[in-house]
Amino acid sequence: MQEKASNVPDVSVIIPVYNVAPYIRECAESLFNQTLQNIEYIFIDDASTDDSIKILEEVITEYPKRKDNIKLKRHNENKGVSISRQEGLSIATGNWVIYCDADDFIDRNAYQLLVQTAIDNNSDIVVVGYTEFDNNGNSRKNIYKKETKTNIDFLESITGASKPCLHGALWNKLIKREICNNITFPSNISYCEDVAFFIQLLTLQNNLKINIIPSSLYSYRKRQNSLITLHGEKRINEILDLILFIERWKEVSNKHFHRGLNSKIIDLLYRLFEISFPNKKYSQQFNDYRFLIYQNRRLNFMQKLFLRLALSNHHLMAKNVKNTNNRLKSVIKFFRSMKNQL
């Protein structure tokens, strides 16, 4: 790979930033220490109120060779992660694009390997495994089998309609920038906005070549107070917005994608009832989906049973199943913690 053959970056890395002061240094250092040299870095500060940008600017001064390849755009007000991702994509100039969350970090050779794999295989998308960890020292590697997937296969993998299930995030997927034209992040969705992005990409672009690397190169930090784990009325509305988006997309997409789209709706309905239960309104609104529950292979039997009962208005039985499942999870968590201490 000729890293300096032209002024076009091999890859544009887009990093939305919002109040990640404890983590931004580790993230930025892992980005600037990449073995791949021809990288464009795009940081989108979504009106952070902590020292995130001050720390980032300090790190930038420590890597003068990277400075000319760094773009930093700042919002005067918080606009949400979808708009930040969209703005980063709109100013990217690399042959490929990839996202990085500002509280995560990556291996030094990650982008070198991803770009080289894309070139060698003429890939449109390259996926790599990741390591999930938390601030308590717990970690788990997720390494996928080496293979090439079609659009439909890939959509079903990230929505849970087929196994092995793939994480639907953007941060472990290198994407050819030219195929992202006319793909947008819905501005009203900040939960699973990456899945909304892939739904458009996979159903609009024909015959994409998607390669998977059997390695873990990305470290994903799971935080209790992150956007993913926060609950409440705002989260309920975000889930409903995403369900509505997918239902509208089903109306205009090829029927071969419907299994994957339905599977994601089932996953979202489970999360909806986890937060808002019991709720007769949602049971009635989404009652027809009770017949499609078993198309989702990511949820376990108890989760599917809970959702089926909830959608069928059997709320007392659903509550008992939910409580039983929670007790089982507590027992499993206890034994895992004991195993880690041995």
PyMOL commands that set and color helices and strands:
alter all, ss='L'
color gray80, all
select helices_A, chain A and resi 24-32+52-61+67-69+81-91+110-121+151-159+177-180+193-204+233-252+255-275+280-285+287-291+293-295+301-311+315-341
alter helices_A, ss='H'
color red, helices_A
select strands_A, chain A and resi 11-17+39-45+70-74+96-99+105-106+125-133+139-142+147-149+173-176+210-221
alter strands_A, ss='S'
color yellow, strands_A
deselect
rebuild
show_as cartoon
